[in-house]
Amino acid sequence: MSKYLVLYRAEGALSGMSVAEMMANSTPEQMEAGMALWRAWYQKAGSAVIDLGAPLDKSTMVTGGAGAPSKTSITGYTLLQAASLEEALDLVKDHPHFHAPGSSVQILECVLMPGM
């Protein structure tokens, strides 16, 4: 089994708001509806979810050289365990993150470092 890092991206979906601001501006009903979708996905994925992760905010991307830091579109993460990339893809195909306009999911296989 391999580990996969799932990154949740929101290209323009937050309309300039931070994740914390979006959550603060949501009604209790909106928050509960969103969390119900996440709980259903989590139950369906079962033991494949190693770490449910968390929303991410105040992100900054730093590049080498003289480039100035810039905001990233990554708004959260989850760590999955799956037999293959195809299985990991299947686990996220109906993910609740896709309900947000402009959202996407990036899946990266974690590779063991030799000698570590």
N, C-alpha and C positions, 0 to 999 in steps of 0.2 A: 504494500500500500504506500502511496505517495501522499505528501502533504501539498495542498494548494492554497495559496493566498488569494483571496477574492477581494478585489478593490472595487468599491462602489463609487461611480463617478456621476457628477451632476453638471453637465455642460449647460449653463444658463438656467437650469431648473430652479435655482434658488433666487433668481432675479436680483443678484447683488447682495442678498441677505446671507448672513452666516448660518451655519446649521443651528447654533444656539438661538439666533433670532427667529428662524423659521419655527423651531419648536415652541418658543415663547409666544409666538403669534398664532399658534394653532389652538383651536377650541378643545376643551376636554373630549368632546365627541370625535373630533378629527384625530386627536392623539390615540384614543382608544381604538378607533377603526384601523389606524395604521399599525398599532401594536398587535391587534388581532390577526392581521395579515402576516406579520412577522412570526407570531407564535405558531400559526398554522404551517408556515414554511419550515420552521424549526422542528416541529413535531414530524413533519413528512420526511425531512432530511435525516432525522434520528441521529444515530451514532457517527454519521459522517461528519457532523459538526464537532470539531475539536475545540474550537473557541468561537463563540458566537460573535465576538468582536465588540465594536462600539462605533457610534458616530464619531467622526473626526472633524475638527474645526481649526480655524486659524492656521491653515496649512501654508507652507512656504516651500518653494522649490529653489534650491541653490545649485548653480552650475559652477564648474571650474572656471578659472580665468576671471575676467573683469565683469562678467554678467551680474546684473542686479538680481536679488531674490524676487520671485514672482509667486503669485497665488496659484495653487493647483486646483484641479477639479475633483480631487479625491475627497469623498465625504464620509467614508466608513470602510470597515474591513470585516472579514470573517476568515477563519482558518478551517479548511475542510480536509478530510482524508478520503481518498478515492483510489480505486485500482488503476484508473487511467484518466487522461485529460477528458476523454469523451464522457466518462462517468461523472466527472466534476461538472462538465457542461450541462449534463442532464439534470444534475442537482439544482442548478440555478436557472433553468430555462423558464420557470414560472415564478421567479422571485418577485416579492412585493416591491423591490426597489424600482422595477420597471414601470410602476404606476406613475412615477414622476416624469413630467415632460423633459426630454433631453437627457434622460438617464442612460447609463450603460454600466456594464460590469466587465472588469478585466480579471482574468484568471491567470495566475503565474504558478508554475510548478516550483516547489522548494527543492533545491538540489543539495544533497549532503556534501559538505566540504571534506575532502580527503584529510585524514590526520586529525580531525577534530572530534 
